[in-house]
Amino acid sequence: MSRVRLAAAAGTLLIVVACLLPCGPIGDYIGNAMPYQDPTDKMLEQQAAQAVAIEHQLAIRASIAGVLVVLGLAALIYARRRRPSRKTDPEN
């Protein structure tokens, strides 16, 4: 596999992973936001603490996803610029 194809595949994979990375905490946050039926004060405090922890985890994963998107785009740009042109292709 050439470097160009490897860079294109890696760039695409990095962007896909970056899109999927924040999905876990978003689902957790939605599940945690569902109100309890007849909650006690302790349950409400626990739910608030879990919401803060999930928001923190989401912020971390979103920043990691941002870095992965930048790396993926850099790999795709590298692959696009380094690919052989059709003018130099001996078959044409």
Secondary structure, DSSP 8 states (H G I E B T S, - for coil): --HHHHHHHHHHHHHHHHHHTTHHHHHHHHHHHS--SS--HHHHHHHHHHHHHHHHHHHHHHHHHHHHHHHHHHHHHHHHHHS--STT-TT-
